[in-house]
Amino acid sequence: MELFKFPQDLRTRYIPKDKSVQVPFEFYFKKLMLIEMEIIENILKDKILIFEFEKSDSAVHKLKEQTKNIPNLSGLYFVFCQEKLDEKFKHLEFNLVDLTHTLLYFGKAGGVTLKGNKLKQGLKGRLNNVISDSSRNLKDIKRAKYWEIIMDENNISILRIVCFLSDNPSQIEESIYNELDKSNKIYPFLNKKRGRNKKK
């Protein structure tokens, strides 16, 4: 499945080997290999864009700043943490920036619906939009504020968000769900909108 290419100025910003070197806005590229999820592994072998999110007194503004270089185009994004979660999420552990992380959520932005209608909201818009969570009685809360709640609940210090571009993110997202279903593996704990079909 072919992905859009990032602009040249983004493609040349790689993670420095010297960890003391600061990358502006903490954006950098990294080839990512997931251990078990073949579809995601194949997608993320290309160059991807990553940024970090930490709790802040002005979290909404900070997220806008951190996503200023994220293209507002269709694609998918993954949310990860370095902290280890319950053992049942072990299949969602992978190596990112030379450290083990756990996948908390994957989602899409833009693209087309099953009926062929084009969705206007791209990655930048989606990341800075609102979210609702009925299990926490939250409605239309800014994503930055929502992430802070999740981080407090799970003692998470930093989130790392991986973005990449695709002209058909819905199809890719569906494929990821299908792969998890096929192997009967639990979803990332923030992916709760799709019910798994019951076996007859």
Secondary structure, 3 states (H helix, E strand, C coil): CCCCCCCHHHHCCECCCCCCCCCHHHCEECCCEECCCHHHHHHCCCCCEEEEEECCCCHHHHHHHHCCCCCCCCEEEEEEECCCCCHHHHHHEEEECCEEEEEEEEEEECEECCCCCEECCCHHHHHCCEEEEHHHCEEEEEHHHHHHHHHHHCCCCEEEEEEEECCCHHHHHHHHHHHHHHCCCCCCCCCCCCCCCCCC
